[in-house]
Amino acid sequence: MKTRYIRYALLTVSLGLVTYLALGFGVQSFEAFCPFGGMESLWGLFRAGEFSCALGPLNLSMLIAVLLLALLAKKSFCGWACPIGFLGELCGHAGGVVNKQKLRPGERLDTTLRMLRYVVLVVALVFTYKAGELILRGYDPFYLIFSGIGHGTAGVFSYATMAILVIGAFAVPMFFCRYLCPLGAVLDPFSRLGVVKIYRDESKCTNCASCQTACPHDIPVHSLARVRRRDCTNCLECVDACPEEGVLSIRAGL
């Protein structure tokens, strides 16, 4: 739990800073700090040498920084800095209070649904590149939440999108991050190569599966010698949940 306190403190600061910008304070717009905006800007930079719509150099810098971080420490950005991931995690905890038995899709269904984020990635980039505008703002939870479903959203469709995402977040832990986040799809291959990861001492492990139960992404840590899964955010929930001392540790290695 001590690790969670530190992680939640950092996530609260991140959420607070984005909210501060969204309220109109500060020099930059909150959109400037979206790493996925860096992906959306690439085609405009390649074709015309300029950023599309509200995107700018900071979006590209954020993307590069997050990709480098993924190579170093997997999806640590998602677990330690992303405000949308933080809100999704809080909704999951709230849903667990109401319903003690978390909804966990079967492995085959879960694997299939995780492929949806690649579909979202392709659709988002194709529409943005063709139009030269961020026309999918109305379905982006980052923009919807921090703009207050404001300018550029899609009216009733935006409200329906938010309703689905909120219900999903309460029902399935990390619903958006697991199945729909296009930035997560971008980070996947880099995360698999991440140097800093969780290791398990098989000689001490009792296979109690407390680690998998605690994992927001339902990773079966108790069956892995090292966690190379693309969805691992190095949140250390599994380490904190392990009842046996020294079984799980985080360290650098290939």
DRENMARMI-304711 format. One record per residue (C-alpha): y negated, z negated, x negated; chain. Coordinates in Angstrom, 2 decimals, m for minus. Example, Ala and Ser with C-alpha at 12.3 -4.5 7.8 and 13.67 -1.06 7.14 Angstrom:
BEGIN
+---------+---------+---------+-------+
|       y |       z |       x | kette |
+---------+---------+---------+-------+
|    4.50 |   m7.80 |  m12.30 |     A |
|    1.06 |   m7.14 |  m13.67 |     A |
+---------+---------+---------+-------+
//
This chain:
BEGIN
+---------+---------+---------+-------+
|       y |       z |       x | kette |
+---------+---------+---------+-------+
|    0.00 |    0.00 |    0.00 |     A |
|   m2.37 |   m0.62 |   m2.93 |     A |
|   m2.19 |    3.07 |   m3.82 |     A |
|   m2.97 |    4.01 |   m0.23 |     A |
|   m6.06 |    1.81 |   m0.26 |     A |
|   m7.37 |    3.62 |   m3.34 |     A |
|   m6.48 |    7.01 |   m1.91 |     A |
|   m8.03 |    6.26 |    1.46 |     A |
|  m11.19 |    4.99 |   m0.25 |     A |
|  m11.55 |    8.31 |   m2.09 |     A |
|  m10.79 |   10.27 |    1.07 |     A |
|  m13.36 |    8.25 |    3.00 |     A |
|  m15.99 |    9.09 |    0.39 |     A |
|  m15.06 |   12.79 |    0.66 |     A |
|  m15.22 |   12.68 |    4.45 |     A |
|  m18.53 |   10.82 |    4.30 |     A |
|  m20.10 |   13.35 |    1.93 |     A |
|  m19.09 |   16.32 |    4.06 |     A |
|  m20.35 |   14.55 |    7.19 |     A |
|  m23.63 |   13.80 |    5.40 |     A |
|  m24.08 |   17.50 |    4.66 |     A |
|  m23.00 |   18.50 |    8.16 |     A |
|  m25.75 |   16.31 |    9.62 |     A |
|  m28.30 |   18.39 |    7.76 |     A |
|  m28.94 |   16.19 |    4.76 |     A |
|  m28.64 |   17.49 |    1.23 |     A |
|  m29.43 |   20.89 |   m0.23 |     A |
|  m26.11 |   22.63 |    0.38 |     A |
|  m24.34 |   23.37 |    3.65 |     A |
|  m21.01 |   21.62 |    4.21 |     A |
|  m19.39 |   25.09 |    4.25 |     A |
|  m20.29 |   25.53 |    0.59 |     A |
|  m17.67 |   22.92 |   m0.33 |     A |
|  m14.75 |   24.69 |    1.35 |     A |
|  m12.33 |   26.01 |   m1.32 |     A |
|  m10.86 |   28.55 |    1.08 |     A |
|  m14.30 |   30.12 |    1.29 |     A |
|  m13.68 |   31.19 |   m2.29 |     A |
|  m10.68 |   33.24 |   m1.14 |     A |
|  m12.69 |   34.74 |    1.69 |     A |
|  m15.42 |   35.77 |   m0.74 |     A |
|  m13.19 |   37.70 |   m3.16 |     A |
|  m13.15 |   41.04 |   m1.35 |     A |
|  m16.92 |   41.11 |   m0.92 |     A |
|  m17.38 |   40.33 |   m4.60 |     A |
|  m14.89 |   43.01 |   m5.57 |     A |
|  m16.28 |   45.73 |   m3.28 |     A |
|  m20.01 |   45.01 |   m3.22 |     A |
|  m20.60 |   42.39 |   m5.89 |     A |
|  m21.99 |   39.94 |   m3.35 |     A |
|  m20.84 |   36.99 |   m1.28 |     A |
|  m20.10 |   37.44 |    2.41 |     A |
|  m22.03 |   35.62 |    5.11 |     A |
|  m22.60 |   31.92 |    4.31 |     A |
|  m20.33 |   31.92 |    1.26 |     A |
|  m21.62 |   31.40 |   m2.26 |     A |
|  m20.76 |   30.62 |   m5.89 |     A |
|  m19.88 |   27.02 |   m5.06 |     A |
|  m17.04 |   28.17 |   m2.78 |     A |
|  m15.57 |   30.21 |   m5.62 |     A |
|  m16.02 |   27.34 |   m8.07 |     A |
|  m14.28 |   24.98 |   m5.65 |     A |
|  m11.36 |   27.41 |   m5.28 |     A |
|  m10.91 |   27.75 |   m9.03 |     A |
|  m11.10 |   23.97 |   m9.51 |     A |
|   m8.52 |   23.33 |   m6.79 |     A |
|   m6.15 |   25.97 |   m8.20 |     A |
|   m6.39 |   24.45 |  m11.67 |     A |
|   m5.80 |   21.00 |  m10.20 |     A |
|   m2.68 |   22.31 |   m8.44 |     A |
|   m1.34 |   23.57 |  m11.76 |     A |
|   m1.95 |   20.14 |  m13.23 |     A |
|   m0.98 |   17.82 |  m10.38 |     A |
|    0.37 |   19.87 |   m7.46 |     A |
|   m1.54 |   19.55 |   m4.16 |     A |
|   m3.40 |   16.42 |   m5.18 |     A |
|   m6.58 |   17.85 |   m3.66 |     A |
|   m4.88 |   17.80 |   m0.25 |     A |
|   m3.69 |   14.21 |   m0.58 |     A |
|   m6.69 |   12.69 |   m2.33 |     A |
|   m9.81 |   14.69 |   m1.38 |     A |
|   m9.39 |   16.99 |    1.64 |     A |
|  m11.20 |   15.58 |    4.72 |     A |
|   m9.12 |   17.64 |    7.15 |     A |
|   m5.89 |   16.38 |    5.61 |     A |
|   m7.26 |   12.85 |    5.83 |     A |
|   m8.09 |   13.20 |    9.53 |     A |
|   m4.67 |   14.71 |   10.15 |     A |
|   m2.99 |   11.81 |    8.37 |     A |
|   m4.97 |    9.25 |   10.38 |     A |
|   m4.00 |   11.01 |   13.61 |     A |
|   m0.38 |   10.90 |   12.51 |     A |
|   m0.61 |    7.13 |   11.94 |     A |
|   m2.26 |    6.70 |   15.33 |     A |
|    0.50 |    8.75 |   16.93 |     A |
|    3.06 |    6.54 |   15.20 |     A |
|    1.50 |    3.45 |   16.77 |     A |
|    1.87 |    4.97 |   20.24 |     A |
|    5.28 |    6.47 |   19.57 |     A |
|    7.26 |    4.59 |   16.91 |     A |
|    9.76 |    7.43 |   16.62 |     A |
|    7.93 |   10.25 |   14.83 |     A |
|    8.67 |   13.76 |   15.98 |     A |
|   10.45 |   15.44 |   13.09 |     A |
|   11.51 |   19.08 |   13.68 |     A |
|   14.93 |   20.03 |   12.37 |     A |
|   15.05 |   21.36 |    8.82 |     A |
|   15.58 |   25.00 |    9.84 |     A |
|   12.82 |   24.94 |   12.48 |     A |
|   10.49 |   23.08 |   10.13 |     A |
|   11.05 |   25.64 |    7.36 |     A |
|   10.40 |   28.50 |    9.77 |     A |
|    7.22 |   26.94 |   11.13 |     A |
|    5.89 |   26.38 |    7.61 |     A |
|    5.87 |   30.16 |    7.19 |     A |
|    3.13 |   30.36 |    9.84 |     A |
|    0.50 |   29.34 |    7.29 |     A |
|    1.15 |   32.58 |    5.39 |     A |
|    0.55 |   34.50 |    8.61 |     A |
|   m2.69 |   32.57 |    9.13 |     A |
|   m3.70 |   33.31 |    5.53 |     A |
|   m3.15 |   37.06 |    5.91 |     A |
|   m4.88 |   37.23 |    9.30 |     A |
|   m7.88 |   35.20 |    8.08 |     A |
|   m8.36 |   37.33 |    4.98 |     A |
|   m7.84 |   40.69 |    6.70 |     A |
|  m10.31 |   39.90 |    9.51 |     A |
|  m12.88 |   38.49 |    7.08 |     A |
|  m12.57 |   41.36 |    4.62 |     A |
|  m12.82 |   44.02 |    7.34 |     A |
|  m15.79 |   42.48 |    9.15 |     A |
|  m17.59 |   41.04 |    6.12 |     A |
|  m18.23 |   38.00 |    8.32 |     A |
|  m16.51 |   34.65 |    8.89 |     A |
|  m15.44 |   35.71 |   12.37 |     A |
|  m12.59 |   33.19 |   12.52 |     A |
|  m14.93 |   30.21 |   12.31 |     A |
|  m14.14 |   29.51 |   15.94 |     A |
|  m10.56 |   28.62 |   15.02 |     A |
|  m11.16 |   26.81 |   11.73 |     A |
|  m10.85 |   23.01 |   12.18 |     A |
|  m13.08 |   22.36 |    9.16 |     A |
|  m15.93 |   24.32 |   10.70 |     A |
|  m15.24 |   23.20 |   14.28 |     A |
|  m15.27 |   19.49 |   13.41 |     A |
|  m18.25 |   19.38 |   11.08 |     A |
|  m20.38 |   21.86 |   13.03 |     A |
|  m19.67 |   20.03 |   16.28 |     A |
|  m18.20 |   23.31 |   17.62 |     A |
|  m21.55 |   24.89 |   16.93 |     A |
|  m22.92 |   28.32 |   16.00 |     A |
|  m20.33 |   31.06 |   15.54 |     A |
|  m17.55 |   29.34 |   17.46 |     A |
|  m15.59 |   30.89 |   20.32 |     A |
|  m16.46 |   28.70 |   23.28 |     A |
|  m13.46 |   27.67 |   25.38 |     A |
|  m11.08 |   29.12 |   22.79 |     A |
|  m12.51 |   26.82 |   20.13 |     A |
|  m12.06 |   23.80 |   22.39 |     A |
|   m8.49 |   24.91 |   23.14 |     A |
|   m7.82 |   25.28 |   19.41 |     A |
|   m9.09 |   21.77 |   18.73 |     A |
|   m7.01 |   20.35 |   21.59 |     A |
|   m3.85 |   21.96 |   20.23 |     A |
|   m4.55 |   20.75 |   16.69 |     A |
|   m5.29 |   17.18 |   17.80 |     A |
|   m2.20 |   16.98 |   20.02 |     A |
|   m0.12 |   18.49 |   17.22 |     A |
|   m1.52 |   15.99 |   14.70 |     A |
|   m0.54 |   13.06 |   16.92 |     A |
|    2.94 |   14.48 |   17.58 |     A |
|    3.95 |   15.82 |   14.14 |     A |
|    2.68 |   14.26 |   10.90 |     A |
|    0.30 |   16.62 |    9.05 |     A |
|    0.71 |   19.29 |   11.74 |     A |
|   m2.12 |   21.57 |   10.57 |     A |
|   m1.42 |   21.07 |    6.87 |     A |
|    2.28 |   21.80 |    7.28 |     A |
|    2.16 |   24.82 |    9.52 |     A |
|   m1.29 |   26.41 |    9.71 |     A |
|   m3.48 |   25.68 |    6.68 |     A |
|   m4.26 |   28.93 |    4.81 |     A |
|   m5.49 |   27.05 |    1.75 |     A |
|   m2.11 |   25.34 |    1.60 |     A |
|   m0.49 |   28.78 |    1.51 |     A |
|   m2.75 |   29.80 |   m1.39 |     A |
|   m1.87 |   26.64 |   m3.31 |     A |
|    1.90 |   26.84 |   m2.75 |     A |
|    2.91 |   28.86 |   m5.86 |     A |
|    0.54 |   26.85 |   m8.06 |     A |
|    1.87 |   23.57 |   m6.65 |     A |
|    5.45 |   24.49 |   m7.55 |     A |
|    4.32 |   24.77 |  m11.18 |     A |
|    2.38 |   21.48 |  m11.12 |     A |
|    2.94 |   19.46 |  m14.29 |     A |
|    2.39 |   15.95 |  m12.92 |     A |
|    5.03 |   15.13 |  m10.32 |     A |
|    7.29 |   12.44 |   m8.88 |     A |
|   10.54 |   11.69 |  m10.73 |     A |
|   13.54 |    9.76 |   m9.40 |     A |
|   15.91 |    7.64 |  m11.50 |     A |
|   19.24 |    8.55 |   m9.88 |     A |
|   21.07 |    5.63 |  m11.53 |     A |
|   18.88 |    3.09 |   m9.68 |     A |
|   18.47 |    4.90 |   m6.36 |     A |
|   20.38 |    3.55 |   m3.34 |     A |
|   19.68 |    6.64 |   m1.19 |     A |
|   18.09 |    4.51 |    1.53 |     A |
|   15.70 |    7.39 |    2.38 |     A |
|   12.70 |    5.07 |    2.73 |     A |
|   10.80 |    7.56 |    0.59 |     A |
|   11.41 |   10.44 |    2.99 |     A |
|   10.44 |    8.30 |    5.96 |     A |
|    7.15 |    7.42 |    4.27 |     A |
|    6.41 |   10.97 |    3.09 |     A |
|    3.75 |   12.63 |    5.30 |     A |
|    5.45 |   15.98 |    4.69 |     A |
|    9.01 |   14.73 |    5.25 |     A |
|   10.20 |   15.63 |    1.74 |     A |
|   13.72 |   14.25 |    0.99 |     A |
|   12.66 |   12.59 |   m2.26 |     A |
|   15.89 |   10.54 |   m2.37 |     A |
|   17.91 |   13.72 |   m2.92 |     A |
|   15.73 |   15.17 |   m5.69 |     A |
|   15.67 |   14.39 |   m9.39 |     A |
|   12.05 |   15.57 |   m9.53 |     A |
|    9.81 |   16.62 |   m6.67 |     A |
|    8.85 |   20.24 |   m7.20 |     A |
|    8.44 |   20.98 |   m3.49 |     A |
|    5.35 |   23.02 |   m2.69 |     A |
|    4.10 |   20.55 |   m0.06 |     A |
|    4.03 |   17.47 |   m2.28 |     A |
|    0.49 |   16.11 |   m2.58 |     A |
|    1.30 |   13.33 |   m5.05 |     A |
|    0.02 |   10.87 |   m2.46 |     A |
|    2.52 |    8.28 |   m3.83 |     A |
|    3.49 |    7.06 |   m0.36 |     A |
|    7.13 |    7.47 |   m1.39 |     A |
|    6.61 |    5.38 |   m4.56 |     A |
|    5.01 |    2.57 |   m2.56 |     A |
|    7.75 |    2.67 |    0.08 |     A |
|   10.69 |    2.54 |   m2.35 |     A |
|   12.28 |   m0.94 |   m2.18 |     A |
|   13.88 |   m0.66 |   m5.62 |     A |
|   11.76 |   m1.17 |   m8.72 |     A |
|   11.53 |    1.70 |  m11.18 |     A |
|   13.34 |    4.30 |   m9.09 |     A |
|   10.33 |    6.53 |   m8.46 |     A |
|    7.58 |    7.22 |  m10.97 |     A |
|    4.89 |    9.82 |  m11.48 |     A |
|    4.61 |   11.50 |  m14.85 |     A |
|    4.03 |   14.81 |  m16.57 |     A |
|    6.90 |   17.15 |  m17.24 |     A |
|    8.27 |   20.61 |  m16.63 |     A |
+---------+---------+---------+-------+
//
